[in-house]
Amino acid sequence: MAGGLLLGGALAALLTTALPAQGPTDGFEDPPPDKIVIKVATVNGSGCPAGTTAVAVSEDNTAFTVTYSDYLAQAGGNSDPTAFRKNCQLNLIVHVPQGFTYAIASADYRGFAALQSGATGTQRASYYFQGSPSTAFRTHPFNGPLNDNWQATDTTDWAQLVWAPCGVQRNFNINTELRVNAGTSSASKVSFMTMDSTDGDISTVYHMAWKECPGK
């Protein structure tokens, strides 16, 4: 059997949108039927102060949502000199049924950007398992003038997915970053970039891909 579940970020209407079923050659396989447990080991970073981050697993245990409420980078005007870059690193403990492994196939990010002419913004993310030399990086640049919602999707080809090691518990790390550079914009005007939704929170849902471990 093969299938794929795609959950959007930010907007609630997209949180239950499903992709049509796909064949194994498309890179998505059905998740194992037993319960998947995801717990937050640590949350660190200027974009996720204590009490502003939560992780929830979908009802069918095929994806997880990371929600923030205070994640904004800005530059220009009276902005704090350190406010141009905000980041958040999540260290997650993911338990999957015996004989299965998983990888993060893709992730959707949405937010709002108010970039003055000459200013730039960047959304960046990296994904890696604790102790693994393989780290996947994705970067999305944005140029001013821009005063609108933004969206970015990180997608990894099936052959390039970084899988959790079979039979070994390794914490999974997600490090996201927002960066704003005032550039040639007016020094008196503020440019900012945030990941947010209609209710003021950031909701990012990560798409999981599954496969059986060798010898199962």
PLY file of the C-alpha trace (Angstrom):
ply
format ascii 1.0
element vertex 216
property float x
property float y
property float z
element edge 215
property int vertex1
property int vertex2
end_header
0.00 0.00 0.00
1.16 3.50 -0.68
-0.17 6.92 0.18
0.87 10.36 1.20
-0.54 12.90 3.61
0.15 16.56 3.04
-0.73 18.97 5.82
-0.39 22.69 5.32
1.03 25.22 7.77
-0.50 28.43 9.16
-4.05 28.39 7.73
-6.48 26.07 9.45
-8.22 25.20 6.19
-5.03 23.62 4.92
-4.42 21.54 8.00
-6.69 18.77 6.71
-5.86 18.87 3.01
-4.78 15.46 1.71
-2.82 14.61 -1.39
-4.15 11.90 -3.70
-2.67 8.46 -3.17
0.73 8.01 -4.76
2.72 4.97 -5.84
5.91 3.86 -4.10
7.98 5.41 -6.87
6.63 8.81 -5.80
8.45 8.44 -2.51
5.61 8.24 0.02
4.53 5.09 1.83
1.79 4.40 4.35
2.82 5.07 7.95
2.93 2.13 10.34
-0.45 1.43 12.00
0.76 1.51 15.60
0.99 4.67 17.63
3.72 7.21 16.91
4.86 9.29 19.87
6.61 12.64 19.49
7.91 14.53 22.52
9.87 17.75 22.79
13.23 17.24 24.46
14.40 20.86 24.26
13.38 24.12 22.59
16.05 26.78 22.25
16.39 30.04 20.37
15.55 33.71 20.21
12.50 32.97 18.06
10.92 30.62 20.58
11.15 32.00 24.13
9.94 29.76 26.95
6.21 29.16 26.79
5.76 30.23 23.15
6.20 26.87 21.39
4.11 23.69 21.24
4.30 20.46 19.26
1.20 18.38 18.50
0.86 15.08 16.65
-2.00 14.68 14.17
-4.87 12.39 15.19
-3.79 9.69 12.76
-0.14 9.97 13.89
1.19 10.70 10.41
2.50 14.23 10.92
3.32 16.77 13.59
2.66 20.47 13.93
4.98 22.99 15.52
3.22 26.13 16.74
4.91 29.38 17.79
3.51 32.66 19.07
6.54 34.98 19.15
8.81 34.55 16.13
9.72 37.79 14.35
12.92 39.27 12.89
13.27 42.96 12.05
15.81 45.61 11.06
15.84 49.37 10.55
14.25 52.19 12.53
14.64 51.72 16.28
15.01 47.94 16.03
17.35 46.24 18.48
20.64 45.46 16.68
20.20 41.75 17.52
16.62 41.56 16.22
17.62 41.07 12.58
18.01 37.31 13.12
15.75 34.96 15.06
16.02 31.20 15.21
14.50 28.22 16.95
15.94 24.74 17.36
13.62 21.90 18.28
15.08 18.68 19.63
12.41 16.01 19.26
12.16 12.46 20.58
10.27 10.42 17.98
9.20 6.85 18.78
8.00 4.73 15.86
6.80 1.10 15.82
9.42 -1.63 15.68
10.68 -2.32 12.18
9.91 1.09 10.70
11.92 4.24 10.16
10.97 7.72 9.03
12.28 10.88 7.38
10.95 14.40 6.96
9.99 14.55 3.29
8.84 18.16 3.19
7.61 21.08 5.27
5.48 24.16 4.60
6.21 27.56 6.09
3.98 30.62 5.84
4.13 34.09 7.30
4.03 37.80 6.64
6.79 40.10 5.40
6.96 43.89 5.40
10.22 44.61 3.60
11.10 48.14 2.49
12.56 48.77 -0.95
16.19 47.67 -0.77
15.67 45.36 2.20
15.86 41.56 2.07
14.56 38.68 4.15
15.52 35.01 4.44
13.81 31.92 5.77
16.15 28.98 6.38
15.80 25.54 7.91
18.03 22.55 8.59
17.06 19.00 9.50
19.27 16.34 11.04
19.34 13.37 13.41
21.46 13.55 16.54
24.90 12.14 15.84
24.37 11.99 12.08
26.82 13.70 9.69
24.00 14.30 7.19
22.21 17.63 7.46
19.65 18.92 4.97
19.58 22.71 4.47
16.95 24.75 2.65
17.01 28.55 2.14
14.33 30.87 0.71
15.19 34.53 -0.04
12.71 37.42 -0.26
13.31 40.92 -1.66
11.66 44.26 -0.86
9.51 46.06 -1.56
7.19 43.40 -0.16
4.15 43.83 2.06
2.28 40.55 1.86
2.00 36.99 3.06
4.86 34.70 2.08
5.09 30.94 1.65
8.00 28.52 1.35
8.11 24.75 0.97
11.08 22.49 1.60
10.93 19.27 -0.42
13.39 16.39 -0.50
13.56 13.77 -3.23
12.96 10.21 -2.05
16.54 9.14 -2.85
17.95 12.05 -0.81
15.87 11.66 2.34
17.85 11.43 5.58
16.32 8.46 7.39
16.36 7.76 11.10
18.72 4.84 11.82
16.84 1.57 12.21
16.73 0.10 15.70
18.41 3.11 17.31
16.75 6.00 19.17
18.14 9.26 17.78
16.61 12.62 18.57
15.54 14.63 15.54
16.58 18.28 15.26
14.87 21.05 13.32
16.56 24.44 13.26
14.62 27.27 11.62
15.76 30.84 11.07
14.33 34.17 9.98
16.75 36.93 8.95
16.08 40.53 7.81
18.68 42.85 6.30
17.85 46.56 5.93
20.19 46.77 2.93
19.82 50.04 1.05
16.41 50.86 2.54
15.82 54.04 4.53
17.44 53.76 7.96
14.33 55.24 9.58
11.95 52.59 8.26
11.48 49.18 9.84
11.44 45.98 7.80
10.28 42.76 9.40
9.47 39.16 8.66
7.48 36.69 10.69
5.91 33.27 10.42
2.32 33.69 11.47
-1.26 32.72 10.76
-4.66 34.36 10.90
-4.80 33.83 14.66
-1.32 35.21 15.26
0.43 31.89 15.77
2.95 30.10 13.60
1.86 26.64 12.59
4.26 24.51 10.59
3.33 20.93 9.76
6.03 18.50 8.73
5.33 15.75 6.20
6.62 12.32 7.16
7.72 9.59 4.77
7.94 5.97 5.96
9.70 2.75 5.00
10.30 -0.65 6.51
13.71 -1.39 7.94
15.76 -4.08 6.20
14.99 -7.58 7.42
11.53 -6.76 8.76
0 1
1 2
2 3
3 4
4 5
5 6
6 7
7 8
8 9
9 10
10 11
11 12
12 13
13 14
14 15
15 16
16 17
17 18
18 19
19 20
20 21
21 22
22 23
23 24
24 25
25 26
26 27
27 28
28 29
29 30
30 31
31 32
32 33
33 34
34 35
35 36
36 37
37 38
38 39
39 40
40 41
41 42
42 43
43 44
44 45
45 46
46 47
47 48
48 49
49 50
50 51
51 52
52 53
53 54
54 55
55 56
56 57
57 58
58 59
59 60
60 61
61 62
62 63
63 64
64 65
65 66
66 67
67 68
68 69
69 70
70 71
71 72
72 73
73 74
74 75
75 76
76 77
77 78
78 79
79 80
80 81
81 82
82 83
83 84
84 85
85 86
86 87
87 88
88 89
89 90
90 91
91 92
92 93
93 94
94 95
95 96
96 97
97 98
98 99
99 100
100 101
101 102
102 103
103 104
104 105
105 106
106 107
107 108
108 109
109 110
110 111
111 112
112 113
113 114
114 115
115 116
116 117
117 118
118 119
119 120
120 121
121 122
122 123
123 124
124 125
125 126
126 127
127 128
128 129
129 130
130 131
131 132
132 133
133 134
134 135
135 136
136 137
137 138
138 139
139 140
140 141
141 142
142 143
143 144
144 145
145 146
146 147
147 148
148 149
149 150
150 151
151 152
152 153
153 154
154 155
155 156
156 157
157 158
158 159
159 160
160 161
161 162
162 163
163 164
164 165
165 166
166 167
167 168
168 169
169 170
170 171
171 172
172 173
173 174
174 175
175 176
176 177
177 178
178 179
179 180
180 181
181 182
182 183
183 184
184 185
185 186
186 187
187 188
188 189
189 190
190 191
191 192
192 193
193 194
194 195
195 196
196 197
197 198
198 199
199 200
200 201
201 202
202 203
203 204
204 205
205 206
206 207
207 208
208 209
209 210
210 211
211 212
212 213
213 214
214 215
